Amino acid sequence: MNLYESQSYLDQYLLFHYGNSLEIDPFQIFPESFLNFSERSVTENLDISEGRQRALDLGCSVGRSCFELSRFCDEVVGIDYSNQFIGIAETIRTEGSVKFNSLQEGNQFNSYVAEVPEGSRPERISFEVGDALQLPERIGKFDVIHAANLLCRLSNPNHLLKKLPALMNEGGSLVITTPCTWIGEFTPMGNWPKGSTLDWISTNLSDKFVLQNNHDMPFIILEHARKFQVGVAQASVWIRNSK
């Protein structure tokens, strides 16, 4: 079974994307810099004071980053491989909210609500099920591409990196974050980076992109009230050159 089509993953990712600090961290033990990753991956890596025309969110999951992008982009396309994730993202977009459960322990759950973030522009967003490795030609070009924690979940991430220049307008911004969790379940070992992930990304992108900055982005995913996944994503921001 695809874990990303399971109810438990759906609930975890809705909380990860839309939960408030007390819902995500009920014991209040993590600093603020570990929370709201799907919002921060946009606001910490892009100049949101500059209006952009088109944005693509690859591996958009349940959609929070798309709402953040809609604040300053005229059109946002969110694509994810999971039918379930896209379905719930579209429900949030069209209906304004959705209820979900968060496991506390055993068979005890808390009920929460994922809502369209205040100030976002849901009418600018479209969600669709798709494969990041087989994007349709009709999708066109973008001024922003956001790919958060996607690379190490692809069977052939190198293929995506090679395709990115053709998807991006000159001067556009590319945001990649990854926890560098390379496992054979998702990516055959032969397709893993041979050295550091950042060096491998640079090798693939440096001819068509200029590295603007890179930094670390901590995050937490709550599995139940007393168990967390704690990660530190490597974030890099790239500007499409004229080549």
C-alpha positions in Angstrom: 0.0 0.0 0.0 1.2 3.5 -0.8 1.7 5.2 2.6 0.7 8.5 1.1 -2.8 7.2 0.4 -3.3 6.0 4.0 -5.5 7.8 6.5 -2.8 8.1 9.1 -0.4 9.9 6.6 -3.2 12.2 5.5 -3.9 13.2 9.1 -0.2 13.7 9.9 0.4 15.9 6.8 -2.7 18.0 7.4 -1.4 18.7 10.9 2.1 19.3 9.5 0.8 21.8 7.0 -2.1 23.5 8.8 -1.7 22.9 12.5 -1.0 25.6 15.0 1.9 25.5 17.4 0.0 23.9 20.2 -1.5 21.3 18.0 1.8 20.4 16.4 3.8 20.6 19.6 1.4 19.9 22.5 4.2 20.0 25.1 5.7 23.2 23.7 9.2 21.8 23.7 10.4 22.9 20.2 11.4 26.4 19.2 9.3 28.3 16.8 11.9 27.7 14.0 10.8 24.0 13.9 7.1 24.8 13.2 5.1 25.9 10.2 7.6 24.4 7.7 5.2 24.5 4.7 4.8 28.2 5.3 8.5 28.9 6.0 9.7 27.1 2.9 8.1 29.9 0.9 8.5 32.9 3.1 12.1 32.2 4.1 13.3 31.4 0.6 11.4 33.8 -1.7 11.1 37.6 -1.8 7.3 37.8 -1.3 7.3 41.6 -1.7 7.9 41.0 -5.4 4.8 40.0 -7.4 5.3 36.9 -9.7 3.1 35.6 -12.5 3.2 31.8 -12.4 4.3 29.4 -9.6 4.6 25.6 -9.6 4.6 23.6 -6.4 5.9 20.1 -7.1 5.1 17.5 -4.5 2.6 20.0 -3.0 1.1 17.4 -0.6 -2.0 18.8 1.0 -1.4 22.3 -0.3 -0.3 24.7 2.4 2.6 26.1 0.4 0.4 26.8 -2.6 -1.7 29.1 -0.4 1.4 30.9 0.7 2.5 31.3 -3.0 -0.9 32.6 -3.9 -0.3 35.7 -1.8 2.2 37.1 -4.4 1.8 34.9 -7.5 -1.0 35.4 -10.0 -1.3 31.7 -10.8 -0.2 28.7 -8.7 -0.2 25.1 -9.9 0.1 22.4 -7.2 1.0 18.9 -8.3 1.3 15.8 -6.2 1.4 12.0 -6.9 -1.2 11.2 -4.2 -4.8 11.3 -5.2 -5.8 11.6 -1.6 -3.6 14.6 -0.9 -4.8 16.4 -4.0 -8.4 15.7 -3.2 -8.2 17.1 0.3 -6.2 20.1 -0.9 -8.9 20.9 -3.4 -11.6 20.5 -0.7 -9.8 23.0 1.5 -9.5 25.4 -1.5 -13.1 25.2 -2.6 -14.9 24.8 0.8 -12.5 26.8 3.0 -11.8 24.1 5.5 -11.7 20.4 6.3 -11.9 18.4 9.6 -9.2 15.8 10.4 -8.1 13.8 13.4 -4.7 13.7 15.1 -3.7 10.6 17.0 -2.9 11.2 20.7 -2.3 7.6 21.9 -3.9 4.2 21.5 -7.3 4.8 19.9 -7.6 8.4 21.2 -7.8 11.2 18.7 -8.2 15.0 18.8 -10.3 16.6 16.1 -8.8 19.7 14.3 -9.7 21.9 11.3 -7.4 22.7 8.4 -8.4 26.1 7.0 -7.5 28.3 4.1 -4.9 30.7 5.5 -6.1 34.2 6.0 -4.9 36.6 3.3 -4.2 33.8 0.7 -5.9 33.8 -2.7 -7.4 30.3 -3.3 -9.0 31.4 -6.6 -5.5 31.7 -8.0 -4.7 28.0 -7.2 -5.3 24.8 -9.2 -4.4 21.4 -7.9 -3.8 18.3 -10.0 -2.6 14.7 -9.6 0.6 14.2 -11.5 4.1 12.7 -11.6 6.9 15.1 -11.1 9.0 13.0 -13.5 6.4 13.0 -16.3 5.0 16.5 -16.4 2.8 17.3 -19.4 4.1 19.8 -22.0 0.9 21.9 -21.6 2.1 23.0 -18.2 4.3 25.7 -19.6 6.9 27.8 -17.9 7.0 29.4 -14.4 8.6 32.3 -12.5 8.7 30.3 -9.3 9.2 26.5 -8.7 8.9 25.2 -5.2 9.9 21.6 -4.5 9.9 20.9 -0.8 11.1 17.5 0.5 10.4 15.9 -2.8 13.8 14.8 -4.3 14.5 11.9 -2.0 11.0 10.5 -2.7 11.5 10.2 -6.5 12.6 7.1 -8.3 14.9 9.2 -10.6 15.5 12.6 -9.0 18.3 13.4 -11.5 15.7 13.3 -14.3 13.7 16.0 -12.6 16.8 18.2 -12.1 17.6 17.9 -15.8 14.0 18.9 -16.7 13.8 22.0 -14.4 15.6 24.5 -16.7 12.9 24.0 -19.4 10.2 24.7 -16.9 11.5 28.0 -15.7 11.6 31.5 -17.1 14.8 33.5 -17.1 15.3 35.2 -13.7 12.9 32.8 -12.1 13.4 31.4 -8.6 13.8 27.7 -7.8 13.4 26.5 -4.2 14.5 23.0 -3.3 14.4 21.6 0.2 15.3 18.0 1.1 16.1 16.1 4.3 18.5 13.9 2.2 16.7 10.8 3.4 17.8 8.4 0.6 16.2 5.0 1.0 15.7 2.2 -1.6 11.9 2.1 -1.0 11.6 5.3 -3.0 14.9 5.8 -4.9 17.0 2.9 -6.2 20.5 3.1 -4.8 22.0 3.6 -8.2 20.1 6.9 -8.4 21.3 8.3 -5.1 23.8 11.2 -5.1 27.4 9.9 -5.2 28.6 12.5 -2.7 26.8 15.3 -0.8 23.2 16.0 -1.9 24.0 19.7 -2.3 27.0 19.1 -4.5 25.0 16.7 -6.6 22.2 19.3 -7.0 24.8 21.9 -7.9 26.4 19.6 -10.6 23.0 19.2 -12.2 21.9 22.8 -12.0 25.0 25.0 -12.2 25.0 25.4 -16.0 21.5 26.9 -16.1 21.0 28.3 -12.6 23.0 30.5 -10.1 22.9 29.4 -6.5 21.6 32.4 -4.5 21.8 30.8 -1.0 21.5 27.6 1.0 20.7 27.0 4.6 19.2 24.5 7.0 15.5 24.3 7.8 14.4 22.2 10.8 10.9 20.7 10.9 8.8 18.3 13.0 6.0 15.9 12.0 3.8 14.7 14.9 3.1 10.9 14.7 1.1 11.0 18.0 1.1 13.3 21.0 4.3 11.8 22.4 6.2 10.9 19.3 7.7 13.2 16.6 9.8 13.0 13.5 12.4 15.6 13.7 14.3 16.6 10.6 16.6 19.3 9.2 15.9 20.0 5.5 18.7 21.4 3.4 17.3 24.4 1.5 18.8 25.9 -1.6 17.5 28.8 -3.7 18.5 29.0 -7.4 18.0 31.8 -10.0 17.5 30.8 -13.7 20.2 32.3 -15.9 20.0 33.2 -19.6 21.7 30.1 -20.9 
